[in-house]
Amino acid sequence: RMSQDVDRLTDTFRRMATDLFTAPLVVVYYGLLVWLSLGWLGPACIVAYFAVGALLSRVAMARVVPLVARQEALEGDFRREHHAILAYAESI
């Protein structure tokens, strides 16, 4: 059992280290390729694309987060009341 946990832990660390090392190199490599083929406009377009995407995501999240919080609160109230009804079903 313990050897399986250690095996899973080391495998997870290996995958995480590989991803953390590979991702920046891939970004730099493809950024360089875009710059060589399109000049400064290529990387500028990529940065602008991600900036617009981040802005749109932030605007969308600003509208969605309060709705999700309200739904979670209502579900919590429902669970509490349901538990109270089950607990006091004999006296009701």
Backbone atoms as SQL, in Angstrom:
CREATE TABLE atoms (id INTEGER PRIMARY KEY, chain TEXT, resi INTEGER, resn TEXT, atom TEXT, x REAL, y REAL, z REAL);
INSERT INTO atoms VALUES
  (1, 'A', 1, 'ARG', 'N', 0.829, -1.200, 0.000),
  (2, 'A', 1, 'ARG', 'CA', 0.000, 0.000, 0.000),
  (3, 'A', 1, 'ARG', 'C', 0.864, 1.252, 0.000),
  (4, 'A', 2, 'MET', 'N', 1.826, 1.309, 0.876),
  (5, 'A', 2, 'MET', 'CA', 2.675, 2.493, 0.955),
  (6, 'A', 2, 'MET', 'C', 3.547, 2.635, -0.291),
  (7, 'A', 3, 'SER', 'N', 3.980, 1.526, -0.828),
  (8, 'A', 3, 'SER', 'CA', 4.799, 1.601, -2.043),
  (9, 'A', 3, 'SER', 'C', 3.965, 2.101, -3.225),
  (10, 'A', 4, 'GLN', 'N', 2.685, 1.754, -3.270),
  (11, 'A', 4, 'GLN', 'CA', 1.821, 2.267, -4.330),
  (12, 'A', 4, 'GLN', 'C', 1.625, 3.776, -4.189),
  (13, 'A', 5, 'ASP', 'N', 1.481, 4.252, -2.953),
  (14, 'A', 5, 'ASP', 'CA', 1.327, 5.693, -2.722),
  (15, 'A', 5, 'ASP', 'C', 2.585, 6.447, -3.141),
  (16, 'A', 6, 'VAL', 'N', 3.741, 5.896, -2.809),
  (17, 'A', 6, 'VAL', 'CA', 5.000, 6.531, -3.196),
  (18, 'A', 6, 'VAL', 'C', 5.148, 6.521, -4.707),
  (19, 'A', 7, 'ASP', 'N', 4.754, 5.426, -5.340),
  (20, 'A', 7, 'ASP', 'CA', 4.818, 5.348, -6.806),
  (21, 'A', 7, 'ASP', 'C', 3.914, 6.399, -7.443),
  (22, 'A', 8, 'ARG', 'N', 2.704, 6.542, -6.943),
  (23, 'A', 8, 'ARG', 'CA', 1.777, 7.558, -7.484),
  (24, 'A', 8, 'ARG', 'C', 2.300, 8.969, -7.242),
  (25, 'A', 9, 'LEU', 'N', 2.855, 9.186, -6.056),
  (26, 'A', 9, 'LEU', 'CA', 3.387, 10.512, -5.738),
  (27, 'A', 9, 'LEU', 'C', 4.538, 10.885, -6.667),
  (28, 'A', 10, 'THR', 'N', 5.471, 9.966, -6.859),
  (29, 'A', 10, 'THR', 'CA', 6.607, 10.271, -7.738),
  (30, 'A', 10, 'THR', 'C', 6.153, 10.413, -9.186),
  (31, 'A', 11, 'ASP', 'N', 5.173, 9.636, -9.601),
  (32, 'A', 11, 'ASP', 'CA', 4.654, 9.774, -10.967),
  (33, 'A', 11, 'ASP', 'C', 3.986, 11.131, -11.154),
  (34, 'A', 12, 'THR', 'N', 3.234, 11.561, -10.154),
  (35, 'A', 12, 'THR', 'CA', 2.598, 12.876, -10.218),
  (36, 'A', 12, 'THR', 'C', 3.633, 13.985, -10.257),
  (37, 'A', 13, 'PHE', 'N', 4.667, 13.887, -9.436),
  (38, 'A', 13, 'PHE', 'CA', 5.739, 14.887, -9.463),
  (39, 'A', 13, 'PHE', 'C', 6.442, 14.907, -10.814),
  (40, 'A', 14, 'ARG', 'N', 6.652, 13.727, -11.408),
  (41, 'A', 14, 'ARG', 'CA', 7.311, 13.658, -12.699),
  (42, 'A', 14, 'ARG', 'C', 6.482, 14.366, -13.775),
  (43, 'A', 15, 'ARG', 'N', 5.180, 14.075, -13.794),
  (44, 'A', 15, 'ARG', 'CA', 4.321, 14.733, -14.787),
  (45, 'A', 15, 'ARG', 'C', 4.251, 16.236, -14.565),
  (46, 'A', 16, 'MET', 'N', 4.176, 16.643, -13.312),
  (47, 'A', 16, 'MET', 'CA', 4.107, 18.067, -13.000),
  (48, 'A', 16, 'MET', 'C', 5.404, 18.773, -13.399),
  (49, 'A', 17, 'ALA', 'N', 6.548, 18.174, -13.096),
  (50, 'A', 17, 'ALA', 'CA', 7.829, 18.781, -13.451),
  (51, 'A', 17, 'ALA', 'C', 7.994, 18.848, -14.965),
  (52, 'A', 18, 'THR', 'N', 7.562, 17.820, -15.659),
  (53, 'A', 18, 'THR', 'CA', 7.646, 17.826, -17.120),
  (54, 'A', 18, 'THR', 'C', 6.805, 18.955, -17.706),
  (55, 'A', 19, 'ASP', 'N', 5.589, 19.103, -17.214),
  (56, 'A', 19, 'ASP', 'CA', 4.715, 20.170, -17.712),
  (57, 'A', 19, 'ASP', 'C', 5.269, 21.546, -17.376),
  (58, 'A', 20, 'LEU', 'N', 5.766, 21.720, -16.159),
  (59, 'A', 20, 'LEU', 'CA', 6.299, 23.019, -15.763),
  (60, 'A', 20, 'LEU', 'C', 7.553, 23.391, -16.542),
  (61, 'A', 21, 'PHE', 'N', 8.316, 22.417, -16.952),
  (62, 'A', 21, 'PHE', 'CA', 9.527, 22.689, -17.714),
  (63, 'A', 21, 'PHE', 'C', 9.227, 22.874, -19.195),
  (64, 'A', 22, 'THR', 'N', 8.300, 22.090, -19.713),
  (65, 'A', 22, 'THR', 'CA', 8.014, 22.103, -21.141),
  (66, 'A', 22, 'THR', 'C', 7.206, 23.314, -21.578),
  (67, 'A', 23, 'ALA', 'N', 6.217, 23.708, -20.796),
  (68, 'A', 23, 'ALA', 'CA', 5.303, 24.781, -21.205),
  (69, 'A', 23, 'ALA', 'C', 6.013, 26.096, -21.527),
  (70, 'A', 24, 'PRO', 'N', 6.900, 26.618, -20.679),
  (71, 'A', 24, 'PRO', 'CA', 7.570, 27.871, -21.031),
  (72, 'A', 24, 'PRO', 'C', 8.433, 27.748, -22.283),
  (73, 'A', 25, 'LEU', 'N', 9.063, 26.605, -22.459),
  (74, 'A', 25, 'LEU', 'CA', 9.893, 26.419, -23.655),
  (75, 'A', 25, 'LEU', 'C', 9.039, 26.414, -24.919),
  (76, 'A', 26, 'VAL', 'N', 7.884, 25.796, -24.861),
  (77, 'A', 26, 'VAL', 'CA', 6.990, 25.772, -26.020),
  (78, 'A', 26, 'VAL', 'C', 6.508, 27.182, -26.347),
  (79, 'A', 27, 'VAL', 'N', 6.156, 27.954, -25.324),
  (80, 'A', 27, 'VAL', 'CA', 5.693, 29.325, -25.546),
  (81, 'A', 27, 'VAL', 'C', 6.793, 30.169, -26.177),
  (82, 'A', 28, 'VAL', 'N', 7.992, 30.045, -25.668),
  (83, 'A', 28, 'VAL', 'CA', 9.119, 30.809, -26.223),
  (84, 'A', 28, 'VAL', 'C', 9.409, 30.360, -27.647),
  (85, 'A', 29, 'TYR', 'N', 9.417, 29.068, -27.897),
  (86, 'A', 29, 'TYR', 'CA', 9.723, 28.543, -29.223),
  (87, 'A', 29, 'TYR', 'C', 8.713, 29.037, -30.260),
  (88, 'A', 30, 'TYR', 'N', 7.421, 28.869, -29.957),
  (89, 'A', 30, 'TYR', 'CA', 6.409, 29.289, -30.927),
  (90, 'A', 30, 'TYR', 'C', 6.320, 30.810, -31.026),
  (91, 'A', 31, 'GLY', 'N', 6.594, 31.505, -29.944),
  (92, 'A', 31, 'GLY', 'CA', 6.656, 32.957, -30.012),
  (93, 'A', 31, 'GLY', 'C', 7.776, 33.416, -30.934),
  (94, 'A', 32, 'LEU', 'N', 8.908, 32.744, -30.853),
  (95, 'A', 32, 'LEU', 'CA', 10.030, 33.062, -31.744),
  (96, 'A', 32, 'LEU', 'C', 9.686, 32.750, -33.197),
  (97, 'A', 33, 'LEU', 'N', 9.035, 31.622, -33.441),
  (98, 'A', 33, 'LEU', 'CA', 8.631, 31.282, -34.806),
  (99, 'A', 33, 'LEU', 'C', 7.653, 32.316, -35.375),
  (100, 'A', 34, 'VAL', 'N', 6.707, 32.754, -34.562),
  (101, 'A', 34, 'VAL', 'CA', 5.755, 33.760, -35.024),
  (102, 'A', 34, 'VAL', 'C', 6.475, 35.075, -35.300),
  (103, 'A', 35, 'TRP', 'N', 7.400, 35.443, -34.426),
  (104, 'A', 35, 'TRP', 'CA', 8.142, 36.685, -34.616),
  (105, 'A', 35, 'TRP', 'C', 8.993, 36.625, -35.886),
  (106, 'A', 36, 'LEU', 'N', 9.616, 35.480, -36.149),
  (107, 'A', 36, 'LEU', 'CA', 10.454, 35.343, -37.348),
  (108, 'A', 36, 'LEU', 'C', 9.614, 35.372, -38.621),
  (109, 'A', 37, 'SER', 'N', 8.396, 34.844, -38.567),
  (110, 'A', 37, 'SER', 'CA', 7.596, 34.803, -39.788),
  (111, 'A', 37, 'SER', 'C', 6.748, 36.065, -39.989),
  (112, 'A', 38, 'LEU', 'N', 6.316, 36.723, -38.915),
  (113, 'A', 38, 'LEU', 'CA', 5.422, 37.869, -39.056),
  (114, 'A', 38, 'LEU', 'C', 5.995, 39.180, -38.518),
  (115, 'A', 39, 'GLY', 'N', 7.152, 39.107, -37.896),
  (116, 'A', 39, 'GLY', 'CA', 7.719, 40.320, -37.309),
  (117, 'A', 39, 'GLY', 'C', 7.069, 40.618, -35.967),
  (118, 'A', 40, 'TRP', 'N', 7.187, 41.856, -35.519),
  (119, 'A', 40, 'TRP', 'CA', 6.677, 42.233, -34.204),
  (120, 'A', 40, 'TRP', 'C', 5.160, 42.142, -34.121),
  (121, 'A', 41, 'LEU', 'N', 4.475, 42.201, -35.254),
  (122, 'A', 41, 'LEU', 'CA', 3.016, 42.178, -35.257),
  (123, 'A', 41, 'LEU', 'C', 2.459, 40.820, -34.798),
  (124, 'A', 42, 'GLY', 'N', 3.168, 39.740, -35.086),
  (125, 'A', 42, 'GLY', 'CA', 2.708, 38.404, -34.691),
  (126, 'A', 42, 'GLY', 'C', 2.590, 38.247, -33.186),
  (127, 'A', 43, 'PRO', 'N', 3.685, 38.456, -32.435),
  (128, 'A', 43, 'PRO', 'CA', 3.563, 38.354, -30.974),
  (129, 'A', 43, 'PRO', 'C', 2.610, 39.398, -30.389),
  (130, 'A', 44, 'ALA', 'N', 2.549, 40.592, -31.011),
  (131, 'A', 44, 'ALA', 'CA', 1.615, 41.608, -30.515),
  (132, 'A', 44, 'ALA', 'C', 0.173, 41.134, -30.663),
  (133, 'A', 45, 'CYS', 'N', -0.140, 40.479, -31.772),
  (134, 'A', 45, 'CYS', 'CA', -1.492, 39.943, -31.972),
  (135, 'A', 45, 'CYS', 'C', -1.798, 38.841, -30.961),
  (136, 'A', 46, 'ILE', 'N', -0.819, 38.010, -30.666),
  (137, 'A', 46, 'ILE', 'CA', -1.029, 36.940, -29.691),
  (138, 'A', 46, 'ILE', 'C', -1.315, 37.529, -28.314),
  (139, 'A', 47, 'VAL', 'N', -0.528, 38.521, -27.915),
  (140, 'A', 47, 'VAL', 'CA', -0.734, 39.152, -26.606),
  (141, 'A', 47, 'VAL', 'C', -2.094, 39.847, -26.573),
  (142, 'A', 48, 'ALA', 'N', -2.453, 40.535, -27.655),
  (143, 'A', 48, 'ALA', 'CA', -3.755, 41.206, -27.711),
  (144, 'A', 48, 'ALA', 'C', -4.896, 40.197, -27.636),
  (145, 'A', 49, 'TYR', 'N', -4.743, 39.072, -28.315),
  (146, 'A', 49, 'TYR', 'CA', -5.771, 38.025, -28.298),
  (147, 'A', 49, 'TYR', 'C', -5.999, 37.524, -26.871),
  (148, 'A', 50, 'PHE', 'N', -4.916, 37.242, -26.167),
  (149, 'A', 50, 'PHE', 'CA', -5.056, 36.757, -24.795),
  (150, 'A', 50, 'PHE', 'C', -5.569, 37.846, -23.865),
  (151, 'A', 51, 'ALA', 'N', -5.192, 39.092, -24.096),
  (152, 'A', 51, 'ALA', 'CA', -5.691, 40.189, -23.266),
  (153, 'A', 51, 'ALA', 'C', -7.194, 40.362, -23.450),
  (154, 'A', 52, 'VAL', 'N', -7.656, 40.316, -24.696),
  (155, 'A', 52, 'VAL', 'CA', -9.101, 40.437, -24.956),
  (156, 'A', 52, 'VAL', 'C', -9.840, 39.242, -24.357),
  (157, 'A', 53, 'GLY', 'N', -9.287, 38.052, -24.498),
  (158, 'A', 53, 'GLY', 'CA', -9.915, 36.867, -23.907),
  (159, 'A', 53, 'GLY', 'C', -9.994, 36.957, -22.392),
  (160, 'A', 54, 'ALA', 'N', -8.933, 37.444, -21.754),
  (161, 'A', 54, 'ALA', 'CA', -8.946, 37.600, -20.300),
  (162, 'A', 54, 'ALA', 'C', -9.972, 38.644, -19.871),
  (163, 'A', 55, 'LEU', 'N', -10.070, 39.727, -20.619),
  (164, 'A', 55, 'LEU', 'CA', -11.041, 40.767, -20.300),
  (165, 'A', 55, 'LEU', 'C', -12.475, 40.247, -20.438),
  (166, 'A', 56, 'LEU', 'N', -12.749, 39.543, -21.529),
  (167, 'A', 56, 'LEU', 'CA', -14.090, 38.972, -21.717),
  (168, 'A', 56, 'LEU', 'C', -14.422, 37.944, -20.640),
  (169, 'A', 57, 'SER', 'N', -13.444, 37.151, -20.269),
  (170, 'A', 57, 'SER', 'CA', -13.657, 36.161, -19.222),
  (171, 'A', 57, 'SER', 'C', -13.950, 36.846, -17.888),
  (172, 'A', 58, 'ARG', 'N', -13.231, 37.909, -17.605),
  (173, 'A', 58, 'ARG', 'CA', -13.455, 38.634, -16.355),
  (174, 'A', 58, 'ARG', 'C', -14.850, 39.265, -16.325),
  (175, 'A', 59, 'VAL', 'N', -15.276, 39.841, -17.439),
  (176, 'A', 59, 'VAL', 'CA', -16.607, 40.444, -17.504),
  (177, 'A', 59, 'VAL', 'C', -17.680, 39.367, -17.328),
  (178, 'A', 60, 'ALA', 'N', -17.495, 38.233, -17.993),
  (179, 'A', 60, 'ALA', 'CA', -18.473, 37.143, -17.873),
  (180, 'A', 60, 'ALA', 'C', -18.512, 36.603, -16.447),
  (181, 'A', 61, 'MET', 'N', -17.359, 36.452, -15.833),
  (182, 'A', 61, 'MET', 'CA', -17.312, 35.930, -14.470),
  (183, 'A', 61, 'MET', 'C', -17.947, 36.893, -13.476),
  (184, 'A', 62, 'ALA', 'N', -17.809, 38.188, -13.725),
  (185, 'A', 62, 'ALA', 'CA', -18.413, 39.164, -12.820),
  (186, 'A', 62, 'ALA', 'C', -19.932, 39.009, -12.785),
  (187, 'A', 63, 'ARG', 'N', -20.514, 38.568, -13.871),
  (188, 'A', 63, 'ARG', 'CA', -21.964, 38.359, -13.903),
  (189, 'A', 63, 'ARG', 'C', -22.363, 36.986, -13.367),
  (190, 'A', 64, 'VAL', 'N', -21.522, 35.996, -13.563),
  (191, 'A', 64, 'VAL', 'CA', -21.876, 34.620, -13.211),
  (192, 'A', 64, 'VAL', 'C', -21.645, 34.330, -11.728),
  (193, 'A', 65, 'VAL', 'N', -20.591, 34.864, -11.154),
  (194, 'A', 65, 'VAL', 'CA', -20.223, 34.521, -9.777),
  (195, 'A', 65, 'VAL', 'C', -21.337, 34.830, -8.779),
  (196, 'A', 66, 'PRO', 'N', -21.968, 36.009, -8.807),
  (197, 'A', 66, 'PRO', 'CA', -23.061, 36.234, -7.842),
  (198, 'A', 66, 'PRO', 'C', -24.229, 35.259, -8.019),
  (199, 'A', 67, 'LEU', 'N', -24.514, 34.880, -9.254),
  (200, 'A', 67, 'LEU', 'CA', -25.601, 33.925, -9.487),
  (201, 'A', 67, 'LEU', 'C', -25.264, 32.554, -8.905),
  (202, 'A', 68, 'VAL', 'N', -24.023, 32.121, -9.084),
  (203, 'A', 68, 'VAL', 'CA', -23.608, 30.819, -8.543),
  (204, 'A', 68, 'VAL', 'C', -23.616, 30.865, -7.017),
  (205, 'A', 69, 'ALA', 'N', -23.164, 31.975, -6.436),
  (206, 'A', 69, 'ALA', 'CA', -23.168, 32.096, -4.974),
  (207, 'A', 69, 'ALA', 'C', -24.591, 32.043, -4.438),
  (208, 'A', 70, 'ARG', 'N', -25.505, 32.706, -5.118),
  (209, 'A', 70, 'ARG', 'CA', -26.914, 32.689, -4.685),
  (210, 'A', 70, 'ARG', 'C', -27.492, 31.282, -4.792),
  (211, 'A', 71, 'GLN', 'N', -27.187, 30.581, -5.881),
  (212, 'A', 71, 'GLN', 'CA', -27.684, 29.215, -6.047),
  (213, 'A', 71, 'GLN', 'C', -27.128, 28.313, -4.952),
  (214, 'A', 72, 'GLU', 'N', -25.847, 28.444, -4.633),
  (215, 'A', 72, 'GLU', 'CA', -25.259, 27.618, -3.574),
  (216, 'A', 72, 'GLU', 'C', -25.917, 27.912, -2.228),
  (217, 'A', 73, 'ALA', 'N', -26.187, 29.197, -1.965),
  (218, 'A', 73, 'ALA', 'CA', -26.847, 29.556, -0.709),
  (219, 'A', 73, 'ALA', 'C', -28.252, 28.961, -0.645),
  (220, 'A', 74, 'LEU', 'N', -28.986, 29.045, -1.744),
  (221, 'A', 74, 'LEU', 'CA', -30.336, 28.482, -1.770),
  (222, 'A', 74, 'LEU', 'C', -30.313, 26.964, -1.604),
  (223, 'A', 75, 'GLU', 'N', -29.333, 26.297, -2.227),
  (224, 'A', 75, 'GLU', 'CA', -29.222, 24.846, -2.061),
  (225, 'A', 75, 'GLU', 'C', -28.878, 24.489, -0.618),
  (226, 'A', 76, 'GLY', 'N', -28.024, 25.297, 0.017),
  (227, 'A', 76, 'GLY', 'CA', -27.699, 25.063, 1.421),
  (228, 'A', 76, 'GLY', 'C', -28.919, 25.230, 2.314),
  (229, 'A', 77, 'ASP', 'N', -29.718, 26.281, 2.047),
  (230, 'A', 77, 'ASP', 'CA', -30.956, 26.476, 2.810),
  (231, 'A', 77, 'ASP', 'C', -31.908, 25.297, 2.620),
  (232, 'A', 78, 'PHE', 'N', -32.007, 24.826, 1.378),
  (233, 'A', 78, 'PHE', 'CA', -32.879, 23.685, 1.099),
  (234, 'A', 78, 'PHE', 'C', -32.415, 22.450, 1.869),
  (235, 'A', 79, 'ARG', 'N', -31.108, 22.183, 1.863),
  (236, 'A', 79, 'ARG', 'CA', -30.588, 21.018, 2.590),
  (237, 'A', 79, 'ARG', 'C', -30.857, 21.130, 4.085),
  (238, 'A', 80, 'ARG', 'N', -30.648, 22.333, 4.641),
  (239, 'A', 80, 'ARG', 'CA', -30.888, 22.542, 6.074),
  (240, 'A', 80, 'ARG', 'C', -32.357, 22.290, 6.419),
  (241, 'A', 81, 'GLU', 'N', -33.253, 22.851, 5.629),
  (242, 'A', 81, 'GLU', 'CA', -34.685, 22.670, 5.904),
  (243, 'A', 81, 'GLU', 'C', -35.113, 21.216, 5.697),
  (244, 'A', 82, 'HIS', 'N', -34.551, 20.568, 4.682),
  (245, 'A', 82, 'HIS', 'CA', -34.874, 19.160, 4.429),
  (246, 'A', 82, 'HIS', 'C', -34.417, 18.308, 5.600),
  (247, 'A', 83, 'HIS', 'N', -33.231, 18.591, 6.123),
  (248, 'A', 83, 'HIS', 'CA', -32.734, 17.847, 7.273),
  (249, 'A', 83, 'HIS', 'C', -33.620, 18.100, 8.490),
  (250, 'A', 84, 'ALA', 'N', -34.041, 19.346, 8.675),
  (251, 'A', 84, 'ALA', 'CA', -34.909, 19.655, 9.812),
  (252, 'A', 84, 'ALA', 'C', -36.230, 18.913, 9.702),
  (253, 'A', 85, 'ILE', 'N', -36.787, 18.838, 8.515),
  (254, 'A', 85, 'ILE', 'CA', -38.051, 18.116, 8.324),
  (255, 'A', 85, 'ILE', 'C', -37.859, 16.632, 8.610),
  (256, 'A', 86, 'LEU', 'N', -36.758, 16.060, 8.134),
  (257, 'A', 86, 'LEU', 'CA', -36.506, 14.634, 8.396),
  (258, 'A', 86, 'LEU', 'C', -36.268, 14.388, 9.882),
  (259, 'A', 87, 'ALA', 'N', -35.545, 15.296, 10.535),
  (260, 'A', 87, 'ALA', 'CA', -35.238, 15.098, 11.955),
  (261, 'A', 87, 'ALA', 'C', -36.473, 15.224, 12.833),
  (262, 'A', 88, 'TYR', 'N', -37.385, 16.123, 12.478),
  (263, 'A', 88, 'TYR', 'CA', -38.557, 16.357, 13.303),
  (264, 'A', 88, 'TYR', 'C', -39.837, 15.825, 12.661),
  (265, 'A', 89, 'ALA', 'N', -39.712, 14.795, 11.840),
  (266, 'A', 89, 'ALA', 'CA', -40.877, 14.245, 11.134),
  (267, 'A', 89, 'ALA', 'C', -41.880, 13.653, 12.107),
  (268, 'A', 90, 'GLU', 'N', -41.434, 13.057, 13.191),
  (269, 'A', 90, 'GLU', 'CA', -42.362, 12.475, 14.163),
  (270, 'A', 90, 'GLU', 'C', -43.210, 13.551, 14.820),
  (271, 'A', 91, 'SER', 'N', -42.595, 14.664, 15.169),
  (272, 'A', 91, 'SER', 'CA', -43.364, 15.698, 15.880),
  (273, 'A', 91, 'SER', 'C', -44.227, 16.520, 14.954),
  (274, 'A', 92, 'ILE', 'N', -43.965, 16.472, 13.666),
  (275, 'A', 92, 'ILE', 'CA', -44.807, 17.216, 12.707),
  (276, 'A', 92, 'ILE', 'C', -45.966, 16.348, 12.409);
